[in-house]
Amino acid sequence: MPSSQMRRLAAGRPTLPAPRIARSLSSASAARHSASEAPAPPLQASEAPAPPLQDTFGRLHDYLRISVTERCNLRCQYCMPEEGIDLTRSSQLLTTPEILRIARIFVQQGVTKIRLTGGEPSIRKDIVELVAGLNELRPLGLQRIAMTTNGIALRRKLQPLREAGMDGLNISLDTRDPRKFELFTRRSGCTRVLQTIADASALGFEFVKVNVVVMRGQNEDELSSFVEMTHEDPLDVRFIEYMPFDGNKWGRQKLVSYKEMLDGLLRLYGDRLERLPLEPNHTAKGFKIRGYRGQFGFITSMTRSFCSECNRVRVMADGNLKVCLFGNAEVSLRDMLRSGASDAQVVATIAQAIKRKKRAHAGMDTLSQMPNRPMIKIGG
């Protein structure tokens, strides 16, 4: 006897055959259950889940910037507060194996370019070994390794870095005047940086860029001098609008806009000045002087933002992930690694952070009032 009938008999109720309609519904339910177990049809391209490094606005983040130290041998006005900073304890900074693991995870998800920043990355004792470790990620899809540096301690490491796999360099130099260099950086070393730029250009790096933060009353009169550096050498000079960060005393009156800089160079060079096509995911609006070997451009974060083209995320020296340079939302990858998280769990956390990235950062006046780290603790 079926168990259902036994339960009804025990309750003192007569057992009746199931009505036809009930049997029909039961059969339909079984059919639906059977259908639910059938393999689902493949997702169409429009229905496929977004890659972990793609945000809700369709921007794919294939460029990772990793700060490898908070320490620096200069004290640039726009980067480090005059009173200095409280350095993170060394035990709370990413170790070399942790940096390499994070880099590998990002590359496996689609990152093709990694830039090392600081602080000053060249003062890290194992910087050459770290670059060699990153170079081993090329079979996974990494295409380019670069570094932003002030060039002070770089010269003797240029050849080893090139041999280890470094593709290109961005060297910061805000003035070619030794006296003004000391005002900008609160240290000496202008001649040394200029020599490092010359040596790097001769060594065959894929690119050598010169980063120039332009500040009114300090170096806006030197733009043509920097452009002339591109005459004989294949350099790429980048004029950067002054940006607000904690402790750098930013003010609108110190900002020299892209338009003002370009107008001044147009008056000087006239129709010899040529606009270059915008590169994919561009940060700089590029130009060159006809007949010159190199080029120059403008990074216009304040007056003409390029958020819609942004493909960059940052991991700072303490292991926090920052998806927008001007955003103050962070998530610790270091803590995840040290708590035993799997690669898949790290990828999920990265994906969640990128999905929360905003369409664009705030305007310059709002940014100047928002809390953010000093630039030296983010990474240039």
C-alpha positions as CSV (number, residue, x, y, z in Angstrom):
1,M,0.0,0.0,0.0
2,P,1.3,3.4,-0.8
3,S,2.6,5.3,2.2
4,S,0.2,8.2,1.5
5,Q,-2.8,5.9,1.8
6,M,-1.4,4.4,5.0
7,R,-1.1,7.9,6.5
8,R,-4.7,8.7,5.5
9,L,-6.0,5.4,7.0
10,A,-4.1,6.1,10.2
11,A,-6.0,9.4,10.4
12,G,-9.3,7.6,9.9
13,R,-10.0,9.1,6.5
14,P,-11.1,7.0,3.5
15,T,-8.6,6.7,0.6
16,L,-9.9,7.9,-2.7
17,P,-8.2,7.6,-6.1
18,A,-6.6,10.9,-7.2
19,P,-8.9,12.9,-9.6
20,R,-7.8,13.0,-13.2
21,I,-7.1,16.7,-13.0
22,A,-4.7,16.2,-10.1
23,R,-3.0,13.5,-12.1
24,S,-2.7,15.8,-15.1
25,L,-1.3,18.6,-12.9
26,S,1.1,16.1,-11.4
27,S,2.3,15.0,-14.8
28,A,2.7,18.6,-15.9
29,S,4.7,19.4,-12.8
30,A,7.0,16.4,-13.5
31,A,7.5,17.6,-17.0
32,R,8.4,21.0,-15.9
33,H,10.8,19.6,-13.3
34,S,12.4,17.4,-16.0
35,A,12.7,20.5,-18.3
36,S,14.4,22.5,-15.4
37,E,17.1,19.8,-15.3
38,A,17.9,20.1,-19.0
39,P,21.0,22.1,-19.8
40,A,20.4,25.8,-20.2
41,P,21.0,27.2,-23.7
42,P,24.3,29.1,-24.0
43,L,24.2,32.8,-23.2
44,Q,24.2,35.2,-26.0
45,A,27.0,37.8,-26.1
46,S,24.7,40.5,-24.8
47,E,23.7,38.3,-21.8
48,A,27.2,37.0,-20.9
49,P,28.5,38.2,-17.5
50,A,30.8,41.2,-17.7
51,P,34.5,40.5,-17.2
52,P,35.7,41.2,-13.6
53,L,37.7,44.2,-14.7
54,Q,34.9,45.9,-16.6
55,D,32.8,48.5,-14.8
56,T,29.1,49.3,-15.2
57,F,29.9,51.9,-17.8
58,G,31.7,49.4,-20.1
59,R,35.2,50.6,-19.3
60,L,37.7,47.7,-19.3
61,H,40.5,48.2,-16.8
62,D,43.6,46.7,-18.4
63,Y,46.2,49.0,-16.8
64,L,47.4,48.4,-13.3
65,R,49.6,50.9,-11.3
66,I,51.3,49.5,-8.3
67,S,53.0,51.7,-5.7
68,V,56.0,49.7,-4.3
69,T,57.1,52.2,-1.6
70,E,56.0,55.3,0.2
71,R,59.5,56.5,0.7
72,C,61.1,59.2,-1.6
73,N,64.4,61.0,-1.9
74,L,62.7,64.3,-2.9
75,R,60.0,66.4,-1.2
76,C,58.0,67.8,-4.2
77,Q,55.5,70.5,-3.3
78,Y,52.6,68.9,-5.1
79,C,53.3,65.4,-3.9
80,M,54.4,65.5,-0.2
81,P,53.1,67.8,2.5
82,E,55.7,70.3,3.8
83,E,55.4,68.7,7.2
84,G,56.1,65.2,5.8
85,I,53.9,62.1,6.2
86,D,53.6,59.3,8.7
87,L,55.0,56.3,6.9
88,T,53.2,53.0,7.1
89,R,54.9,50.4,9.2
90,S,57.0,48.0,7.0
91,S,55.0,45.0,8.3
92,Q,51.9,46.6,6.8
93,L,53.4,47.1,3.3
94,L,53.1,44.6,0.6
95,T,56.0,42.1,0.3
96,T,57.5,41.3,-3.0
97,P,55.7,37.9,-3.2
98,E,52.4,39.7,-2.4
99,I,53.0,42.3,-5.2
100,L,53.8,39.5,-7.7
101,R,50.7,37.5,-6.7
102,I,48.4,40.5,-7.0
103,A,50.0,41.4,-10.4
104,R,49.5,37.8,-11.6
105,I,45.8,37.8,-10.6
106,F,45.2,41.1,-12.5
107,V,47.1,39.9,-15.6
108,Q,45.1,36.6,-15.6
109,Q,41.9,38.8,-15.7
110,G,43.1,40.9,-18.6
111,V,45.6,43.5,-17.4
112,T,48.2,44.1,-20.2
113,K,50.2,47.0,-18.7
114,I,51.7,47.5,-15.3
115,R,53.4,50.6,-14.0
116,L,55.5,50.8,-10.9
117,T,55.2,53.9,-8.8
118,G,55.9,55.3,-5.4
119,G,57.2,57.2,-3.5
120,E,60.3,56.6,-5.5
121,P,60.4,53.0,-6.8
122,S,64.1,53.1,-7.8
123,I,65.1,53.3,-4.1
124,R,63.5,49.9,-3.4
125,K,66.4,47.5,-2.9
126,D,64.9,44.7,-4.9
127,I,63.4,46.8,-7.7
128,V,65.4,45.0,-10.5
129,E,64.3,41.6,-9.1
130,L,60.7,42.8,-8.9
131,V,60.7,43.8,-12.5
132,A,62.2,40.5,-13.5
133,G,59.3,38.8,-11.6
134,L,56.8,40.8,-13.5
135,N,58.5,40.0,-16.7
136,E,57.7,36.4,-16.1
137,L,54.0,37.2,-16.5
138,R,54.2,38.0,-20.2
139,P,53.1,34.5,-21.2
140,L,49.9,35.2,-19.3
141,G,49.2,38.3,-21.3
142,L,51.3,41.1,-19.8
143,Q,52.6,43.3,-22.6
144,R,54.3,46.3,-21.0
145,I,56.1,47.2,-17.8
146,A,56.8,50.8,-17.0
147,M,57.9,52.9,-14.1
148,T,57.4,56.5,-12.9
149,T,60.5,57.9,-11.2
150,N,62.2,61.1,-10.3
151,G,65.4,59.9,-11.8
152,I,67.7,60.9,-8.9
153,A,68.8,57.3,-8.0
154,L,67.9,55.7,-11.3
155,R,71.0,56.2,-13.5
156,R,73.1,53.3,-12.2
157,K,70.0,51.0,-12.5
158,L,69.0,51.8,-16.0
159,Q,70.8,49.0,-17.7
160,P,69.8,46.3,-15.2
161,L,66.2,47.4,-15.3
162,R,66.2,47.3,-19.1
163,E,67.6,43.8,-19.1
164,A,65.1,42.7,-16.5
165,G,62.2,43.6,-18.7
166,M,61.4,47.3,-18.1
167,D,59.9,48.7,-21.3
168,G,59.5,52.4,-20.6
169,L,60.0,55.2,-18.1
170,N,58.2,58.4,-17.0
171,I,60.8,60.7,-15.4
172,S,59.5,63.6,-13.4
173,L,61.2,66.9,-13.9
174,D,59.3,70.2,-13.3
175,T,62.0,72.6,-14.1
176,R,65.4,72.7,-15.9
177,D,66.6,75.4,-13.7
178,P,68.8,74.0,-10.8
179,R,67.7,76.9,-8.4
180,K,64.0,76.4,-9.1
181,F,64.5,72.6,-8.9
182,E,65.4,73.0,-5.2
183,L,62.3,75.2,-4.6
184,F,60.1,72.5,-6.3
185,T,61.6,69.5,-4.6
186,R,63.2,70.9,-1.5
187,R,66.3,69.0,-2.6
188,S,69.1,69.4,-5.1
189,G,69.7,67.1,-8.2
190,C,68.5,68.8,-11.3
191,T,71.6,68.1,-13.3
192,R,71.5,64.4,-12.3
193,V,67.9,64.0,-13.5
194,L,68.7,65.6,-16.8
195,Q,71.6,63.2,-17.3
196,T,69.4,60.3,-16.4
197,I,66.9,61.4,-19.1
198,A,69.7,61.5,-21.7
199,D,71.1,58.1,-20.7
200,A,67.6,56.5,-20.7
201,S,66.9,57.9,-24.1
202,A,70.1,56.4,-25.5
203,L,69.5,53.0,-23.9
204,G,66.7,51.9,-26.2
205,F,63.7,51.9,-23.9
206,E,60.5,51.8,-25.9
207,F,59.6,55.2,-24.5
208,V,61.0,57.9,-22.2
209,K,58.5,60.4,-21.1
210,V,59.2,63.6,-19.0
211,N,56.4,64.5,-16.6
212,V,56.1,68.3,-15.9
213,V,53.6,69.5,-13.3
214,V,52.9,73.1,-14.3
215,M,52.3,75.6,-11.5
216,R,51.6,79.3,-11.9
217,G,54.4,81.6,-10.8
218,Q,56.9,78.7,-10.7
219,N,57.5,77.1,-14.1
220,E,54.8,78.1,-16.6
221,D,57.5,80.2,-18.4
222,E,59.5,77.0,-19.1
223,L,57.1,75.2,-21.5
224,S,59.0,76.1,-24.6
225,S,62.3,75.0,-23.0
226,F,60.8,71.5,-22.4
227,V,59.3,71.4,-25.9
228,E,62.8,72.0,-27.2
229,M,64.0,68.8,-25.5
230,T,62.0,67.0,-28.1
231,H,64.0,68.5,-31.0
232,E,66.9,66.1,-31.1
233,D,65.7,63.3,-28.8
234,P,62.6,61.1,-29.2
235,L,61.2,62.2,-25.8
236,D,57.6,62.6,-24.9
237,V,57.1,65.6,-22.6
238,R,53.8,65.7,-20.7
239,F,52.6,68.9,-19.1
240,I,50.3,68.1,-16.2
241,E,47.7,70.3,-14.8
242,Y,48.2,70.9,-11.0
243,M,45.9,68.6,-9.1
244,P,44.6,68.7,-5.5
245,F,45.7,66.1,-3.0
246,D,45.9,66.1,0.8
247,G,48.6,68.6,2.1
248,N,49.7,70.1,-1.3
249,K,48.0,73.5,-0.8
250,W,46.2,73.3,-4.1
251,G,44.5,76.5,-5.2
252,R,42.7,77.5,-8.5
253,Q,45.0,80.5,-8.7
254,K,48.0,78.1,-9.1
255,L,46.4,76.1,-11.9
256,V,47.7,76.7,-15.4
257,S,45.0,75.3,-17.7
258,Y,45.5,73.2,-20.8
259,K,44.1,76.0,-23.0
260,E,46.4,78.6,-21.5
261,M,49.5,76.4,-22.1
262,L,48.5,75.4,-25.6
263,D,47.7,79.0,-26.5
264,G,51.1,80.1,-25.4
265,L,52.9,77.5,-27.5
266,L,50.7,78.3,-30.5
267,R,51.8,81.9,-30.4
268,L,55.4,80.7,-30.3
269,Y,55.4,77.9,-32.9
270,G,52.4,78.8,-35.1
271,D,51.5,76.3,-37.8
272,R,54.6,74.2,-37.0
273,L,52.6,72.8,-34.1
274,E,50.7,69.7,-35.1
275,R,48.0,67.9,-33.2
276,L,48.5,64.1,-33.0
277,P,45.6,61.5,-33.0
278,L,44.3,60.5,-29.6
279,E,45.5,57.2,-28.5
280,P,43.1,54.6,-27.1
281,N,42.4,55.2,-23.4
282,H,44.4,58.4,-23.7
283,T,45.4,60.5,-20.7
284,A,47.4,63.1,-22.8
285,K,46.3,65.3,-25.7
286,G,49.4,64.9,-28.0
287,F,51.2,67.4,-30.2
288,K,54.6,67.8,-31.9
289,I,56.6,70.5,-33.7
290,R,57.1,69.7,-37.3
291,G,60.6,68.3,-37.9
292,Y,61.2,67.5,-34.2
293,R,62.0,63.9,-33.3
294,G,59.9,63.8,-30.1
295,Q,56.5,65.0,-29.1
296,F,54.6,66.6,-26.1
297,G,51.2,66.5,-24.7
298,F,48.9,67.8,-21.9
299,I,47.3,65.8,-19.1
300,T,44.1,67.8,-18.5
301,S,42.6,66.1,-15.4
302,M,41.2,69.4,-14.1
303,T,39.8,71.3,-17.0
304,R,39.1,68.5,-19.6
305,S,38.8,65.2,-17.8
306,F,39.2,61.9,-19.6
307,C,37.2,59.8,-17.2
308,S,35.2,58.2,-20.0
309,E,38.4,56.7,-21.4
310,C,39.8,55.6,-18.0
311,N,41.2,52.1,-17.9
312,R,43.4,52.4,-14.8
313,V,43.3,51.0,-11.3
314,R,45.8,51.4,-8.5
315,V,47.2,49.2,-5.8
316,M,49.0,51.2,-3.1
317,A,52.0,50.3,-1.1
318,D,49.9,49.2,1.8
319,G,47.9,46.9,-0.4
320,N,44.7,49.0,-0.7
321,L,43.0,48.9,-4.1
322,K,41.9,52.4,-5.4
323,V,39.8,52.4,-8.6
324,C,39.9,56.2,-9.1
325,L,42.8,58.5,-8.4
326,F,40.4,61.1,-6.9
327,G,38.1,58.7,-5.1
328,N,38.5,57.9,-1.4
329,A,36.9,54.4,-1.5
330,E,39.5,51.7,-0.9
331,V,39.6,48.0,-0.2
332,S,42.5,46.0,1.3
333,L,43.8,43.2,-0.9
334,R,46.7,42.8,1.5
335,D,44.3,41.7,4.3
336,M,42.7,39.3,2.0
337,L,46.0,37.7,1.0
338,R,47.1,37.4,4.6
339,S,43.8,35.9,5.7
340,G,44.2,33.0,3.2
341,A,41.8,34.2,0.5
342,S,41.9,32.2,-2.7
343,D,42.6,33.9,-6.1
344,A,38.9,33.6,-6.9
345,Q,37.9,35.4,-3.8
346,V,40.4,38.2,-4.6
347,V,39.1,38.5,-8.1
348,A,35.5,38.8,-6.8
349,T,36.5,41.6,-4.4
350,I,38.4,43.4,-7.2
351,A,35.3,43.0,-9.5
352,Q,33.0,44.4,-6.8
353,A,35.2,47.5,-6.3
354,I,35.4,48.2,-10.1
355,K,31.6,47.8,-10.4
356,R,31.3,50.6,-7.8
357,K,33.5,53.0,-9.8
358,K,31.7,56.2,-10.7
359,R,31.2,57.6,-14.2
360,A,33.5,60.6,-13.5
361,H,35.3,62.3,-10.7
362,A,34.1,65.5,-9.1
363,G,35.0,69.0,-10.3
364,M,38.3,70.6,-9.2
365,D,36.8,72.8,-6.6
366,T,34.9,69.9,-5.0
367,L,38.0,67.7,-5.2
368,S,40.1,70.3,-3.3
369,Q,37.6,69.9,-0.4
370,M,37.4,66.1,-0.4
371,P,39.6,64.0,1.8
372,N,42.2,62.0,-0.1
373,R,45.7,60.7,0.5
374,P,48.7,62.8,-0.2
375,M,50.0,61.9,-3.7
376,I,53.1,60.2,-2.3
377,K,50.9,57.6,-0.5
378,I,48.8,56.9,-3.6
379,G,51.6,56.5,-6.2
380,G,52.2,58.8,-9.1
